[in-house]
Amino acid sequence: DIEAISPLQINLQAAEEAEGRAKGDPLRDIRQHFMNHCRTGTETLERPAFHKACRALFIESVELMDKLFDEFDDDGSGFVTADEVCENLRDFIGREPESQEKLFTTIYKLWDNDGSGEITMQELQNARGSRTMVKYGISDYQRTTLIKMFRTSRYIDRSGSLSTDEFILCMQYEPELVKAMFSTIAALWGAELGIDLDPGPDQHSPKLRSKGTVVVRASVKFKKLKK
C-alpha cells in the first residue's frame, strides 16, 4: 500500500531539501536592496540614502525611517550597512523557529480577510480602504509578490489557497517574499517602538489609489512580538 502524504508533509520535505542544498539567507534580497543604495565605492548608507531605500520598499513615514535608522546604527557612526540592517532584522524576527512563526502568523492574518485560516486568490484581489495599508505597511508590491508565490513557490500546494504553514515556509525560504514584506515588518517594529502609523478612519483617497496600493482588513490586533 502507498502511504498518503499530506500537502504540509510535502512542504516540510521541500523545506528540508532546500536547507540541505544550503539555499541561502532569507534576508538575501533585503541585503542586496540596501547594498544597491550604498554610496558609490562604499558599503554604507547615510540617513538620506537609507530613507531612499526604505521608500523604494513602500515605507513612507519619516518618523519610522528615522527610528529604524537609529536602531540599525548600532555603533552610532551616523551611517548603517546592509549587514547591520539584516542583523537587526534577524533579532526582531527571531532566530528561533517559534519566534519567527509568531511574527509571520501575525503578518499572515493581515491578509486573511475572513479569518478562515486560508488566503485565496480572491482575497488577494480584494482592495479595501487605506487605513490598514498605512498602519501595517501593506502594498500592491506585496500583493503581486504573493500572487507570484502562488504560481512559482514550491512551498505552496495547488489547492488554490495559502495556509498559515505555507506562508511561514515561504517567509523562511523565499527571500523575494521577505523583501516584499519588509514594510510590514517595519510597521510592526515601529508599533513596538511606540510609533503610531494609524491615519484614523479610512479615507478613500484617489492619491493613494493612483500609487497602486491595495489594502486588506486586519483580523488581529497587534501585540508586542518581543518580550
Phi, psi and omega in degrees: 000145178266123180285132179290140179243127182285158177303324180294320178298319178298317180295318179295322177296320178297321179295318179296321177296320179297319177297319181298330179271007182051057185304324177129185187278128177295343177267010183305312184289326176294316179301315181295323179300313180288328174299321181294341180258005178291153177299140183307130178083002179229175174241031184237153175236124170279172188306314180299321179291324177296317177301316181298318179296320179293318179297326178294342177254019171071034169259125185249338185286117178295322179300317179294315180299318180295320180294318178296318179302315180296324177294319184284332182280073187301324185262004178067028185282343183094001174213164178234160174248163177299326179294321177296320177302311185290321180294321177291323176298318179300320179295320181288315180296323182109139181265351177256146182306322182297318179293318179299314182298324179298312179294313184294327176292322176300315179295317180304316184294338176293334180263344181274082190303320185262004178067024184279346186086007177223134175254121180262165176300325179297319178298321179295329183279339186283117176268144179237200177290179187269347189298311182294323179301314182291314185295323186247013174063036182271138185221165175295330176301319177295316181300312182293328177291319177298319178298320177298320179299322177305322186273331192241337187284135178284351182267000179244127179283183184257034181284344181096000178219163183247119180272167177300315181299319179294319179297317179300316178299318179297320179290336179273337189229359180243092182305328181296320179289321178300318178298316180297327183273004182303320182295326177286319175302317179296320180295318178293322176297316179300320178299321178293330180273002176093014179266121181262109180266002182292117182278358183097192182309144182309133172242119181280080189274122175301328180297317179295319181294327182293340178275359176081024180278155179226148186234145170234163182275131176284130180257001177225155173270141181289132174239158179303133184265344180235139178277000000 
